[in-house]
Amino acid sequence: MGDAGSTFLGCAVAIAMIYFSQTHENVVRPATALWLVALPLMDMTSTMVRRISKGKSPFHADRTHLHHILIRGGLTQRQALVAIIVAASVIASVGIVLERVRPQNDAISFALFLVTFWMYFKFVFKHAFRFAKIVRHLHL
């Protein structure tokens, strides 16, 4: 896809989430919009923080995104893609269920999103190589 395609796709998704969560129809609640893009958002944030902590530009290319970690863990590109799609679908489903169960309470949904973000950050960001090793053992 390349840099331009990734940038366009990310921008289009961000515009769609803002538009659909901020209009009068309010197609999705603002907290639900976070859940729908949670995995790419968490991966991007943790990758940028990892780069900054190493003293590099947050836009410096490296191989620390989630799919690289999964491939380092022994998955093929296709298996890593399927794992990411399944994880993103599960996370998005949690947000949708929370919206259906408690439609007026964005605070609970947002708090649970922050807990999910913290768990991702703790287990994938801080221990990426250990996470890859666990994936490798599960894959065997």
FIGU-989566 format. One record per residue (C-alpha): x, y, z; residue in three letters. Coordinates in steps of 0.2 Angstrom, whole numbers, plus 5000, padded with zeros to 4 digits. Layout:
N
px: X py: Y pz: Z resn: ALA
...
END
This chain:
140
px: 5000 py: 5000 pz: 5000 resn: MET
px: 5014 py: 5012 pz: 5004 resn: GLY
px: 5015 py: 5028 pz: 5014 resn: ASP
px: 5003 py: 5038 pz: 5004 resn: ALA
px: 4990 py: 5024 pz: 5004 resn: GLY
px: 4992 py: 5021 pz: 5023 resn: SER
px: 4991 py: 5040 pz: 5026 resn: THR
px: 4975 py: 5042 pz: 5015 resn: PHE
px: 4967 py: 5027 pz: 5023 resn: LEU
px: 4971 py: 5033 pz: 5041 resn: GLY
px: 4965 py: 5050 pz: 5037 resn: CYS
px: 4949 py: 5044 pz: 5029 resn: ALA
px: 4945 py: 5033 pz: 5044 resn: VAL
px: 4948 py: 5047 pz: 5056 resn: ALA
px: 4937 py: 5059 pz: 5047 resn: ILE
px: 4923 py: 5045 pz: 5046 resn: ALA
px: 4925 py: 5042 pz: 5065 resn: MET
px: 4924 py: 5061 pz: 5069 resn: ILE
px: 4909 py: 5064 pz: 5057 resn: TYR
px: 4899 py: 5049 pz: 5062 resn: PHE
px: 4902 py: 5052 pz: 5081 resn: SER
px: 4899 py: 5071 pz: 5081 resn: GLN
px: 4884 py: 5074 pz: 5069 resn: THR
px: 4866 py: 5076 pz: 5075 resn: HIS
px: 4861 py: 5059 pz: 5070 resn: GLU
px: 4876 py: 5052 pz: 5081 resn: ASN
px: 4878 py: 5036 pz: 5071 resn: VAL
px: 4890 py: 5030 pz: 5084 resn: VAL
px: 4894 py: 5037 pz: 5102 resn: ARG
px: 4911 py: 5045 pz: 5103 resn: PRO
px: 4918 py: 5032 pz: 5115 resn: ALA
px: 4912 py: 5018 pz: 5103 resn: THR
px: 4922 py: 5027 pz: 5089 resn: ALA
px: 4938 py: 5024 pz: 5099 resn: LEU
px: 4934 py: 5006 pz: 5101 resn: TRP
px: 4931 py: 5004 pz: 5082 resn: LEU
px: 4949 py: 5010 pz: 5079 resn: VAL
px: 4957 py: 5004 pz: 5095 resn: ALA
px: 4970 py: 4992 pz: 5088 resn: LEU
px: 4977 py: 5003 pz: 5075 resn: PRO
px: 4977 py: 5018 pz: 5087 resn: LEU
px: 4985 py: 5008 pz: 5101 resn: MET
px: 4998 py: 5001 pz: 5089 resn: ASP
px: 5002 py: 5018 pz: 5082 resn: MET
px: 5003 py: 5026 pz: 5099 resn: THR
px: 5014 py: 5013 pz: 5107 resn: SER
px: 5026 py: 5013 pz: 5091 resn: THR
px: 5028 py: 5032 pz: 5092 resn: MET
px: 5031 py: 5031 pz: 5111 resn: VAL
px: 5044 py: 5017 pz: 5108 resn: ARG
px: 5053 py: 5027 pz: 5095 resn: ARG
px: 5053 py: 5043 pz: 5106 resn: ILE
px: 5060 py: 5033 pz: 5121 resn: SER
px: 5074 py: 5027 pz: 5110 resn: LYS
px: 5078 py: 5046 pz: 5105 resn: GLY
px: 5072 py: 5044 pz: 5087 resn: LYS
px: 5059 py: 5053 pz: 5078 resn: SER
px: 5041 py: 5046 pz: 5080 resn: PRO
px: 5040 py: 5046 pz: 5061 resn: PHE
px: 5056 py: 5035 pz: 5059 resn: HIS
px: 5053 py: 5019 pz: 5050 resn: ALA
px: 5057 py: 5003 pz: 5060 resn: ASP
px: 5050 py: 4986 pz: 5063 resn: ARG
px: 5041 py: 4988 pz: 5079 resn: THR
px: 5023 py: 4988 pz: 5074 resn: HIS
px: 5011 py: 4974 pz: 5080 resn: LEU
px: 5012 py: 4964 pz: 5063 resn: HIS
px: 5031 py: 4964 pz: 5064 resn: HIS
px: 5031 py: 4958 pz: 5082 resn: ILE
px: 5019 py: 4944 pz: 5077 resn: LEU
px: 5030 py: 4939 pz: 5062 resn: ILE
px: 5045 py: 4939 pz: 5073 resn: ARG
px: 5035 py: 4927 pz: 5084 resn: GLY
px: 5034 py: 4915 pz: 5070 resn: GLY
px: 5018 py: 4919 pz: 5061 resn: LEU
px: 5017 py: 4921 pz: 5042 resn: THR
px: 5011 py: 4937 pz: 5035 resn: GLN
px: 4994 py: 4930 pz: 5032 resn: ARG
px: 4993 py: 4923 pz: 5050 resn: GLN
px: 4998 py: 4939 pz: 5057 resn: ALA
px: 4985 py: 4948 pz: 5047 resn: LEU
px: 4971 py: 4936 pz: 5052 resn: VAL
px: 4977 py: 4938 pz: 5070 resn: ALA
px: 4976 py: 4957 pz: 5069 resn: ILE
px: 4959 py: 4956 pz: 5061 resn: ILE
px: 4952 py: 4945 pz: 5074 resn: VAL
px: 4959 py: 4955 pz: 5088 resn: ALA
px: 4952 py: 4971 pz: 5080 resn: ALA
px: 4935 py: 4964 pz: 5077 resn: SER
px: 4934 py: 4957 pz: 5095 resn: VAL
px: 4939 py: 4974 pz: 5102 resn: ILE
px: 4927 py: 4983 pz: 5091 resn: ALA
px: 4913 py: 4971 pz: 5096 resn: SER
px: 4916 py: 4975 pz: 5114 resn: VAL
px: 4913 py: 4994 pz: 5110 resn: GLY
px: 4898 py: 4990 pz: 5101 resn: ILE
px: 4891 py: 4979 pz: 5115 resn: VAL
px: 4895 py: 4992 pz: 5128 resn: LEU
px: 4885 py: 5005 pz: 5117 resn: GLU
px: 4870 py: 4993 pz: 5116 resn: ARG
px: 4870 py: 4989 pz: 5134 resn: VAL
px: 4873 py: 5006 pz: 5141 resn: ARG
px: 4870 py: 5018 pz: 5127 resn: PRO
px: 4870 py: 5034 pz: 5138 resn: GLN
px: 4886 py: 5030 pz: 5148 resn: ASN
px: 4901 py: 5035 pz: 5138 resn: ASP
px: 4911 py: 5037 pz: 5154 resn: ALA
px: 4911 py: 5018 pz: 5157 resn: ILE
px: 4915 py: 5014 pz: 5139 resn: SER
px: 4929 py: 5026 pz: 5139 resn: PHE
px: 4936 py: 5020 pz: 5156 resn: ALA
px: 4936 py: 5002 pz: 5149 resn: LEU
px: 4944 py: 5008 pz: 5133 resn: PHE
px: 4958 py: 5016 pz: 5144 resn: LEU
px: 4960 py: 4999 pz: 5153 resn: VAL
px: 4961 py: 4990 pz: 5137 resn: THR
px: 4974 py: 5003 pz: 5131 resn: PHE
px: 4984 py: 5001 pz: 5147 resn: TRP
px: 4984 py: 4982 pz: 5145 resn: MET
px: 4990 py: 4983 pz: 5127 resn: TYR
px: 5003 py: 4995 pz: 5132 resn: PHE
px: 5009 py: 4984 pz: 5146 resn: LYS
px: 5010 py: 4968 pz: 5137 resn: PHE
px: 5014 py: 4972 pz: 5119 resn: VAL
px: 5024 py: 4988 pz: 5121 resn: PHE
px: 5034 py: 4985 pz: 5136 resn: LYS
px: 5037 py: 4967 pz: 5133 resn: HIS
px: 5037 py: 4966 pz: 5114 resn: ALA
px: 5051 py: 4952 pz: 5113 resn: PHE
px: 5043 py: 4942 pz: 5127 resn: ARG
px: 5026 py: 4944 pz: 5118 resn: PHE
px: 5034 py: 4938 pz: 5102 resn: ALA
px: 5041 py: 4923 pz: 5111 resn: LYS
px: 5024 py: 4918 pz: 5118 resn: ILE
px: 5017 py: 4919 pz: 5101 resn: VAL
px: 5030 py: 4908 pz: 5094 resn: ARG
px: 5027 py: 4895 pz: 5108 resn: HIS
px: 5008 py: 4896 pz: 5105 resn: LEU
px: 5011 py: 4894 pz: 5086 resn: HIS
px: 5021 py: 4878 pz: 5088 resn: LEU
END
